[in-house]
Amino acid sequence: MAAGRGGGGLGPSNGAAAPRALLLIVVAVLLGAALLWKGLDDGTDLVSDQPVPTTTATTGDGTPDDGTGDGTPDDGTGGTTTSTLFPTITEPPSEVQVLVANGSGTARAAGSVTELLVPKGYATLAPANAQPTDSTMIFFRPGMVAEARAVMELLAPDSPDLLAQIPPTGLAVAENALDRLEAADIVVILGADGRIHNG
């Protein structure tokens, strides 16, 4: 039989093993700290005009979860409420220029939706035509997200997915409506999806 090593360890102890282990630990800690710091400082702003999306937990059958962690549906008797946060409205409707542009293919749809805004006091611009599109959207200028949300709640309640900031490249409206587009604070583009009904 061959003689085994004494002490039952993995190998002979080496005087350089302890400093080497300490060096590896220090390198790992520094690397972890650098990655954590880099991940937290990604250069994005923490405050934005964009709405903050929310989610609602559901059970396996699709009913809202009551948040107790047991997977049972909400019985409506309590719990917490989750809501989407938007900045406070700063402009009265009479100071908000709204342009409705029809990209739905339905004749006079932009005029009908514009007529829904007038009794609410909005400063509406003459309706326009937009490039045909499937998707209805409500675009807003920077700083006008709360006002756009108010328009959304009037025309398509509980549809924050319709809201977006006007892109830097602009919007596709008829050439004769470019001056109105420039003047508008909020632009409603009606799409073929019919998410905003004209009454």
C-alpha positions as CSV (number, residue, x, y, z in Angstrom):
1,M,0.0,0.0,0.0
2,A,1.2,3.5,-0.7
3,A,1.7,5.8,2.1
4,G,-0.8,8.8,2.1
5,R,-0.1,12.3,3.0
6,G,-0.2,13.4,6.6
7,G,-2.7,15.9,7.9
8,G,-5.6,15.1,5.6
9,G,-5.3,18.5,3.8
10,L,-5.3,19.2,0.1
11,G,-1.6,19.6,-0.1
12,P,1.4,21.0,1.7
13,S,1.0,24.5,3.2
14,N,2.8,27.2,1.3
15,G,4.0,30.4,2.9
16,A,2.9,32.4,-0.2
17,A,-0.7,31.0,-0.3
18,A,-2.1,33.4,2.3
19,P,-0.9,36.6,0.7
20,R,-2.0,35.3,-2.7
21,A,-5.5,34.5,-1.3
22,L,-5.7,38.0,0.2
23,L,-4.6,39.6,-3.1
24,L,-7.4,37.7,-4.9
25,I,-10.0,38.8,-2.4
26,V,-8.9,42.5,-2.7
27,V,-9.0,42.3,-6.5
28,A,-12.5,40.7,-6.4
29,V,-13.8,43.4,-4.0
30,L,-12.3,46.2,-6.1
31,L,-13.7,44.7,-9.3
32,G,-17.2,44.3,-7.7
33,A,-17.1,47.9,-6.4
34,A,-16.1,49.2,-9.9
35,L,-18.9,47.3,-11.6
36,L,-21.5,48.4,-9.0
37,W,-20.4,52.1,-9.4
38,K,-20.5,51.9,-13.2
39,G,-23.9,50.3,-13.1
40,L,-25.4,52.9,-10.8
41,D,-23.9,55.8,-12.9
42,D,-25.3,54.9,-16.3
43,G,-25.7,58.6,-17.2
44,T,-29.5,58.6,-17.4
45,D,-31.6,61.2,-15.6
46,L,-33.8,60.0,-12.8
47,V,-36.5,62.6,-13.5
48,S,-38.3,62.7,-16.8
49,D,-41.4,64.1,-18.5
50,Q,-42.3,60.5,-19.4
51,P,-45.0,58.7,-17.5
52,V,-43.9,56.1,-15.1
53,P,-45.4,52.7,-16.1
54,T,-46.9,50.5,-13.4
55,T,-47.6,46.8,-13.3
56,T,-50.3,44.9,-11.4
57,A,-49.4,41.4,-10.2
58,T,-51.8,38.7,-11.3
59,T,-52.5,35.2,-10.2
60,G,-52.2,32.2,-12.6
61,D,-55.7,32.7,-13.9
62,G,-55.1,36.4,-14.8
63,T,-57.1,37.9,-11.9
64,P,-55.3,40.7,-9.9
65,D,-53.2,39.4,-7.0
66,D,-53.9,40.8,-3.6
67,G,-50.2,41.2,-2.8
68,T,-50.2,38.9,0.2
69,G,-47.8,36.5,-1.6
70,D,-50.1,33.5,-1.3
71,G,-51.3,33.8,-5.0
72,T,-54.9,34.4,-4.0
73,P,-57.0,36.8,-6.0
74,D,-57.7,40.3,-4.6
75,D,-61.1,40.3,-2.8
76,G,-61.3,44.1,-3.1
77,T,-61.3,44.6,0.7
78,G,-57.9,46.3,1.1
79,G,-54.3,46.2,0.1
80,T,-52.3,48.8,-1.7
81,T,-53.2,50.7,-4.8
82,T,-50.7,51.3,-7.5
83,S,-51.0,54.4,-9.7
84,T,-49.1,56.0,-12.5
85,L,-47.4,59.2,-11.5
86,F,-47.6,62.3,-13.7
87,P,-46.5,65.9,-13.1
88,T,-49.1,68.4,-12.0
89,I,-51.0,70.3,-14.7
90,T,-49.5,73.7,-15.0
91,E,-51.5,75.1,-18.0
92,P,-55.3,75.7,-18.1
93,P,-57.0,74.0,-21.1
94,S,-57.4,77.4,-22.7
95,E,-53.6,77.8,-22.9
96,V,-53.0,74.3,-24.4
97,Q,-52.9,74.2,-28.2
98,V,-54.2,70.9,-29.4
99,L,-54.0,69.6,-33.0
100,V,-56.0,66.5,-34.1
101,A,-54.7,64.9,-37.3
102,N,-56.5,62.1,-39.1
103,G,-54.3,59.1,-40.2
104,S,-57.2,56.7,-39.7
105,G,-58.7,56.8,-43.2
106,T,-62.1,57.6,-41.7
107,A,-63.5,60.8,-43.3
108,R,-63.9,63.8,-40.9
109,A,-62.6,61.9,-37.9
110,A,-60.2,64.7,-36.9
111,G,-62.9,67.3,-37.0
112,S,-65.2,65.1,-34.8
113,V,-62.5,64.5,-32.2
114,T,-61.6,68.3,-32.2
115,E,-65.3,69.0,-31.5
116,L,-65.0,66.8,-28.3
117,L,-62.2,69.1,-27.0
118,V,-63.8,72.5,-27.6
119,P,-66.5,72.2,-24.8
120,K,-63.7,71.3,-22.4
121,G,-62.0,74.7,-23.1
122,Y,-59.0,73.5,-25.1
123,A,-57.5,75.9,-27.7
124,T,-57.9,73.7,-30.7
125,L,-56.3,74.2,-34.0
126,A,-58.0,73.4,-37.3
127,P,-58.0,69.6,-37.9
128,A,-55.4,68.2,-40.2
129,N,-54.6,65.1,-42.2
130,A,-51.7,62.8,-41.2
131,Q,-49.9,60.1,-43.0
132,P,-52.1,56.9,-42.8
133,T,-51.2,54.9,-39.7
134,D,-52.5,52.0,-37.8
135,S,-51.6,53.4,-34.3
136,T,-53.4,56.2,-32.5
137,M,-51.0,58.3,-30.5
138,I,-51.1,61.5,-28.3
139,F,-47.8,63.4,-28.7
140,F,-46.7,66.2,-26.5
141,R,-44.0,68.9,-26.3
142,P,-41.5,68.7,-23.4
143,G,-43.1,69.8,-20.2
144,M,-46.6,69.1,-21.4
145,V,-47.0,65.5,-20.2
146,A,-49.6,66.3,-17.6
147,E,-51.7,68.3,-20.0
148,A,-51.4,65.4,-22.6
149,R,-52.6,63.0,-19.9
150,A,-55.6,65.2,-19.3
151,V,-56.4,65.1,-23.1
152,M,-55.9,61.3,-23.0
153,E,-58.3,60.9,-20.1
154,L,-60.9,62.8,-22.0
155,L,-60.5,61.0,-25.4
156,A,-59.2,57.5,-24.4
157,P,-59.5,57.0,-20.6
158,D,-56.9,54.8,-18.9
159,S,-54.7,54.6,-22.0
160,P,-51.3,55.9,-21.0
161,D,-49.7,53.8,-23.7
162,L,-50.9,56.3,-26.2
163,L,-48.7,59.1,-24.8
164,A,-45.3,59.9,-26.2
165,Q,-43.2,63.0,-26.6
166,I,-43.0,64.6,-30.0
167,P,-40.0,63.0,-31.7
168,P,-37.1,65.3,-32.8
169,T,-37.8,64.3,-36.4
170,G,-41.3,65.6,-36.1
171,L,-44.6,64.1,-37.1
172,A,-46.0,63.2,-40.6
173,V,-48.8,65.6,-41.2
174,A,-50.0,67.2,-44.5
175,E,-47.8,69.9,-45.8
176,N,-50.5,72.5,-45.4
177,A,-50.7,71.7,-41.6
178,L,-47.0,72.2,-40.8
179,D,-47.6,75.6,-39.3
180,R,-50.3,74.2,-37.0
181,L,-48.0,71.3,-36.0
182,E,-45.3,73.8,-35.0
183,A,-47.9,75.8,-32.9
184,A,-49.3,72.7,-31.2
185,D,-48.5,71.7,-27.6
186,I,-50.3,68.4,-28.0
187,V,-50.9,66.5,-31.3
188,V,-53.5,63.7,-31.4
189,I,-52.8,61.3,-34.4
190,L,-55.9,59.2,-35.1
191,G,-55.0,55.7,-36.3
192,A,-56.9,52.9,-38.0
193,D,-57.0,51.1,-34.6
194,G,-59.9,53.3,-33.5
195,R,-58.6,53.8,-30.0
196,I,-60.1,57.3,-29.9
197,H,-63.7,57.3,-31.0
198,N,-65.2,60.5,-32.4
199,G,-68.3,60.4,-30.3
